[in-house]
Amino acid sequence: MAVEKIGESYRCSVCGNEVIVMKVGGGTLVCCGKNMDKIEG
């Protein structure tokens, strides 16, 4: 899933790592070799 805006949250389904977008640079977030899942909230 592509990063779209500041403030979005993402979680790794493998290790549970979570990130909040501070700067949009395009592309997708990857952790443990897999795309991170967007956290709805």
mmCIF file as gemmi writes it, N, C-alpha and C atoms, coordinates in Angstrom:
data_model
loop_
_atom_site.group_PDB
_atom_site.id
_atom_site.type_symbol
_atom_site.label_atom_id
_atom_site.label_alt_id
_atom_site.label_comp_id
_atom_site.label_asym_id
_atom_site.label_entity_id
_atom_site.label_seq_id
_atom_site.pdbx_PDB_ins_code
_atom_site.Cartn_x
_atom_site.Cartn_y
_atom_site.Cartn_z
_atom_site.occupancy
_atom_site.B_iso_or_equiv
_atom_site.pdbx_formal_charge
_atom_site.auth_seq_id
_atom_site.auth_asym_id
_atom_site.pdbx_PDB_model_num
ATOM 1 N N . MET Axp A 1 ? 0.845 -1.177 0 1 0 ? 1 A 1
ATOM 2 C CA . MET Axp A 1 ? 0 0 0 1 0 ? 1 A 1
ATOM 3 C C . MET Axp A 1 ? 0.893 1.244 0 1 0 ? 1 A 1
ATOM 4 N N . ALA Axp A 2 ? 0.61 2.157 -0.886 1 0 ? 2 A 1
ATOM 5 C CA . ALA Axp A 2 ? 1.422 3.369 -1.016 1 0 ? 2 A 1
ATOM 6 C C . ALA Axp A 2 ? 1.095 4.372 0.085 1 0 ? 2 A 1
ATOM 7 N N . VAL Axp A 3 ? 2.131 5.012 0.596 1 0 ? 3 A 1
ATOM 8 C CA . VAL Axp A 3 ? 1.964 6.071 1.586 1 0 ? 3 A 1
ATOM 9 C C . VAL Axp A 3 ? 1.317 7.265 0.896 1 0 ? 3 A 1
ATOM 10 N N . GLU Axp A 4 ? 0.261 7.827 1.506 1 0 ? 4 A 1
ATOM 11 C CA . GLU Axp A 4 ? -0.48 8.91 0.868 1 0 ? 4 A 1
ATOM 12 C C . GLU Axp A 4 ? -0.405 10.244 1.598 1 0 ? 4 A 1
ATOM 13 N N . LYS Axp A 5 ? -0.372 10.213 2.969 1 0 ? 5 A 1
ATOM 14 C CA . LYS Axp A 5 ? -0.379 11.492 3.674 1 0 ? 5 A 1
ATOM 15 C C . LYS Axp A 5 ? 0.271 11.398 5.047 1 0 ? 5 A 1
ATOM 16 N N . ILE Axp A 6 ? 0.661 12.549 5.561 1 0 ? 6 A 1
ATOM 17 C CA . ILE Axp A 6 ? 1.263 12.659 6.893 1 0 ? 6 A 1
ATOM 18 C C . ILE Axp A 6 ? 0.247 12.201 7.937 1 0 ? 6 A 1
ATOM 19 N N . GLY Axp A 7 ? 0.72 11.477 8.945 1 0 ? 7 A 1
ATOM 20 C CA . GLY Axp A 7 ? -0.129 11.036 10.05 1 0 ? 7 A 1
ATOM 21 C C . GLY Axp A 7 ? -0.667 9.627 9.907 1 0 ? 7 A 1
ATOM 22 N N . GLU Axp A 8 ? -0.509 9.013 8.731 1 0 ? 8 A 1
ATOM 23 C CA . GLU Axp A 8 ? -0.957 7.628 8.566 1 0 ? 8 A 1
ATOM 24 C C . GLU Axp A 8 ? -0.115 6.712 9.45 1 0 ? 8 A 1
ATOM 25 N N . SER Axp A 9 ? -0.722 5.632 9.932 1 0 ? 9 A 1
ATOM 26 C CA . SER Axp A 9 ? -0.013 4.653 10.759 1 0 ? 9 A 1
ATOM 27 C C . SER Axp A 9 ? 0.017 3.317 10.039 1 0 ? 9 A 1
ATOM 28 N N . TYR Axp A 10 ? 1.156 2.621 10.184 1 0 ? 10 A 1
ATOM 29 C CA . TYR Axp A 10 ? 1.341 1.319 9.55 1 0 ? 10 A 1
ATOM 30 C C . TYR Axp A 10 ? 1.916 0.343 10.566 1 0 ? 10 A 1
ATOM 31 N N . ARG Axp A 11 ? 1.567 -0.957 10.419 1 0 ? 11 A 1
ATOM 32 C CA . ARG Axp A 11 ? 2.045 -2.004 11.32 1 0 ? 11 A 1
ATOM 33 C C . ARG Axp A 11 ? 2.57 -3.177 10.505 1 0 ? 11 A 1
ATOM 34 N N . CYS Axp A 12 ? 3.665 -3.765 10.996 1 0 ? 12 A 1
ATOM 35 C CA . CYS Axp A 12 ? 4.231 -4.967 10.381 1 0 ? 12 A 1
ATOM 36 C C . CYS Axp A 12 ? 3.466 -6.184 10.911 1 0 ? 12 A 1
ATOM 37 N N . SER Axp A 13 ? 2.984 -7.023 9.985 1 0 ? 13 A 1
ATOM 38 C CA . SER Axp A 13 ? 2.232 -8.217 10.391 1 0 ? 13 A 1
ATOM 39 C C . SER Axp A 13 ? 3.144 -9.321 10.919 1 0 ? 13 A 1
ATOM 40 N N . VAL Axp A 14 ? 4.465 -9.181 10.747 1 0 ? 14 A 1
ATOM 41 C CA . VAL Axp A 14 ? 5.409 -10.202 11.212 1 0 ? 14 A 1
ATOM 42 C C . VAL Axp A 14 ? 5.896 -9.886 12.631 1 0 ? 14 A 1
ATOM 43 N N . CYS Axp A 15 ? 6.474 -8.688 12.832 1 0 ? 15 A 1
ATOM 44 C CA . CYS Axp A 15 ? 7.084 -8.365 14.126 1 0 ? 15 A 1
ATOM 45 C C . CYS Axp A 15 ? 6.275 -7.377 14.972 1 0 ? 15 A 1
ATOM 46 N N . GLY Axp A 16 ? 5.268 -6.745 14.378 1 0 ? 16 A 1
ATOM 47 C CA . GLY Axp A 16 ? 4.438 -5.815 15.133 1 0 ? 16 A 1
ATOM 48 C C . GLY Axp A 16 ? 4.973 -4.39 15.176 1 0 ? 16 A 1
ATOM 49 N N . ASN Axp A 17 ? 6.078 -4.117 14.497 1 0 ? 17 A 1
ATOM 50 C CA . ASN Axp A 17 ? 6.635 -2.769 14.447 1 0 ? 17 A 1
ATOM 51 C C . ASN Axp A 17 ? 5.587 -1.811 13.888 1 0 ? 17 A 1
ATOM 52 N N . GLU Axp A 18 ? 5.464 -0.606 14.482 1 0 ? 18 A 1
ATOM 53 C CA . GLU Axp A 18 ? 4.514 0.388 14.01 1 0 ? 18 A 1
ATOM 54 C C . GLU Axp A 18 ? 5.231 1.682 13.671 1 0 ? 18 A 1
ATOM 55 N N . VAL Axp A 19 ? 4.771 2.356 12.611 1 0 ? 19 A 1
ATOM 56 C CA . VAL Axp A 19 ? 5.346 3.636 12.208 1 0 ? 19 A 1
ATOM 57 C C . VAL Axp A 19 ? 4.231 4.63 11.916 1 0 ? 19 A 1
ATOM 58 N N . ILE Axp A 20 ? 4.535 5.911 12.109 1 0 ? 20 A 1
ATOM 59 C CA . ILE Axp A 20 ? 3.644 7.002 11.746 1 0 ? 20 A 1
ATOM 60 C C . ILE Axp A 20 ? 4.374 7.839 10.709 1 0 ? 20 A 1
ATOM 61 N N . VAL Axp A 21 ? 3.71 8.148 9.614 1 0 ? 21 A 1
ATOM 62 C CA . VAL Axp A 21 ? 4.318 8.904 8.521 1 0 ? 21 A 1
ATOM 63 C C . VAL Axp A 21 ? 4.527 10.36 8.942 1 0 ? 21 A 1
ATOM 64 N N . MET Axp A 22 ? 5.773 10.816 8.828 1 0 ? 22 A 1
ATOM 65 C CA . MET Axp A 22 ? 6.123 12.192 9.155 1 0 ? 22 A 1
ATOM 66 C C . MET Axp A 22 ? 6.396 13.013 7.893 1 0 ? 22 A 1
ATOM 67 N N . LYS Axp A 23 ? 6.785 12.325 6.808 1 0 ? 23 A 1
ATOM 68 C CA . LYS Axp A 23 ? 7.055 12.986 5.543 1 0 ? 23 A 1
ATOM 69 C C . LYS Axp A 23 ? 6.715 12.017 4.415 1 0 ? 23 A 1
ATOM 70 N N . VAL Axp A 24 ? 5.907 12.46 3.474 1 0 ? 24 A 1
ATOM 71 C CA . VAL Axp A 24 ? 5.507 11.612 2.355 1 0 ? 24 A 1
ATOM 72 C C . VAL Axp A 24 ? 6.574 11.684 1.279 1 0 ? 24 A 1
ATOM 73 N N . GLY Axp A 25 ? 7.109 10.535 0.91 1 0 ? 25 A 1
ATOM 74 C CA . GLY Axp A 25 ? 8.134 10.482 -0.113 1 0 ? 25 A 1
ATOM 75 C C . GLY Axp A 25 ? 7.779 9.534 -1.245 1 0 ? 25 A 1
ATOM 76 N N . GLY Axp A 26 ? 6.605 8.942 -1.17 1 0 ? 26 A 1
ATOM 77 C CA . GLY Axp A 26 ? 6.179 7.998 -2.196 1 0 ? 26 A 1
ATOM 78 C C . GLY Axp A 26 ? 6.627 6.598 -1.871 1 0 ? 26 A 1
ATOM 79 N N . GLY Axp A 27 ? 6.136 5.643 -2.621 1 0 ? 27 A 1
ATOM 80 C CA . GLY Axp A 27 ? 6.507 4.253 -2.424 1 0 ? 27 A 1
ATOM 81 C C . GLY Axp A 27 ? 5.708 3.582 -1.323 1 0 ? 27 A 1
ATOM 82 N N . THR Axp A 28 ? 6.199 2.411 -0.904 1 0 ? 28 A 1
ATOM 83 C CA . THR Axp A 28 ? 5.529 1.641 0.14 1 0 ? 28 A 1
ATOM 84 C C . THR Axp A 28 ? 6.488 1.391 1.291 1 0 ? 28 A 1
ATOM 85 N N . LEU Axp A 29 ? 5.939 1.135 2.462 1 0 ? 29 A 1
ATOM 86 C CA . LEU Axp A 29 ? 6.748 0.817 3.637 1 0 ? 29 A 1
ATOM 87 C C . LEU Axp A 29 ? 6.893 -0.695 3.73 1 0 ? 29 A 1
ATOM 88 N N . VAL Axp A 30 ? 8.127 -1.156 3.966 1 0 ? 30 A 1
ATOM 89 C CA . VAL Axp A 30 ? 8.425 -2.585 4.03 1 0 ? 30 A 1
ATOM 90 C C . VAL Axp A 30 ? 9.149 -2.896 5.336 1 0 ? 30 A 1
ATOM 91 N N . CYS Axp A 31 ? 8.766 -3.983 5.998 1 0 ? 31 A 1
ATOM 92 C CA . CYS Axp A 31 ? 9.419 -4.446 7.22 1 0 ? 31 A 1
ATOM 93 C C . CYS Axp A 31 ? 9.403 -5.972 7.179 1 0 ? 31 A 1
ATOM 94 N N . CYS Axp A 32 ? 10.461 -6.602 7.608 1 0 ? 32 A 1
ATOM 95 C CA . CYS Axp A 32 ? 10.572 -8.07 7.619 1 0 ? 32 A 1
ATOM 96 C C . CYS Axp A 32 ? 10.313 -8.665 6.234 1 0 ? 32 A 1
ATOM 97 N N . GLY Axp A 33 ? 10.639 -7.894 5.178 1 0 ? 33 A 1
ATOM 98 C CA . GLY Axp A 33 ? 10.497 -8.384 3.817 1 0 ? 33 A 1
ATOM 99 C C . GLY Axp A 33 ? 9.096 -8.343 3.264 1 0 ? 33 A 1
ATOM 100 N N . LYS Axp A 34 ? 8.142 -7.75 4.002 1 0 ? 34 A 1
ATOM 101 C CA . LYS Axp A 34 ? 6.751 -7.684 3.549 1 0 ? 34 A 1
ATOM 102 C C . LYS Axp A 34 ? 6.24 -6.252 3.657 1 0 ? 34 A 1
ATOM 103 N N . ASN Axp A 35 ? 5.272 -5.905 2.797 1 0 ? 35 A 1
ATOM 104 C CA . ASN Axp A 35 ? 4.65 -4.595 2.891 1 0 ? 35 A 1
ATOM 105 C C . ASN Axp A 35 ? 3.927 -4.453 4.218 1 0 ? 35 A 1
ATOM 106 N N . MET Axp A 36 ? 4.033 -3.264 4.813 1 0 ? 36 A 1
ATOM 107 C CA . MET Axp A 36 ? 3.368 -3.01 6.091 1 0 ? 36 A 1
ATOM 108 C C . MET Axp A 36 ? 1.879 -2.74 5.833 1 0 ? 36 A 1
ATOM 109 N N . ASP Axp A 37 ? 1.028 -3.059 6.823 1 0 ? 37 A 1
ATOM 110 C CA . ASP Axp A 37 ? -0.419 -2.878 6.717 1 0 ? 37 A 1
ATOM 111 C C . ASP Axp A 37 ? -0.802 -1.534 7.32 1 0 ? 37 A 1
ATOM 112 N N . LYS Axp A 38 ? -1.669 -0.797 6.625 1 0 ? 38 A 1
ATOM 113 C CA . LYS Axp A 38 ? -2.16 0.478 7.14 1 0 ? 38 A 1
ATOM 114 C C . LYS Axp A 38 ? -3.11 0.21 8.309 1 0 ? 38 A 1
ATOM 115 N N . ILE Axp A 39 ? -2.929 0.983 9.389 1 0 ? 39 A 1
ATOM 116 C CA . ILE Axp A 39 ? -3.789 0.876 10.558 1 0 ? 39 A 1
ATOM 117 C C . ILE Axp A 39 ? -4.898 1.905 10.396 1 0 ? 39 A 1
ATOM 118 N N . GLU Axp A 40 ? -6.113 1.432 10.344 1 0 ? 40 A 1
ATOM 119 C CA . GLU Axp A 40 ? -7.276 2.348 10.235 1 0 ? 40 A 1
ATOM 120 C C . GLU Axp A 40 ? -7.62 2.846 11.631 1 0 ? 40 A 1
ATOM 121 N N . GLY Axp A 41 ? -7.916 4.129 11.71 1 0 ? 41 A 1
ATOM 122 C CA . GLY Axp A 41 ? -8.258 4.623 13.046 1 0 ? 41 A 1
ATOM 123 C C . GLY Axp A 41 ? -8.517 6.049 13.14 1 0 ? 41 A 1
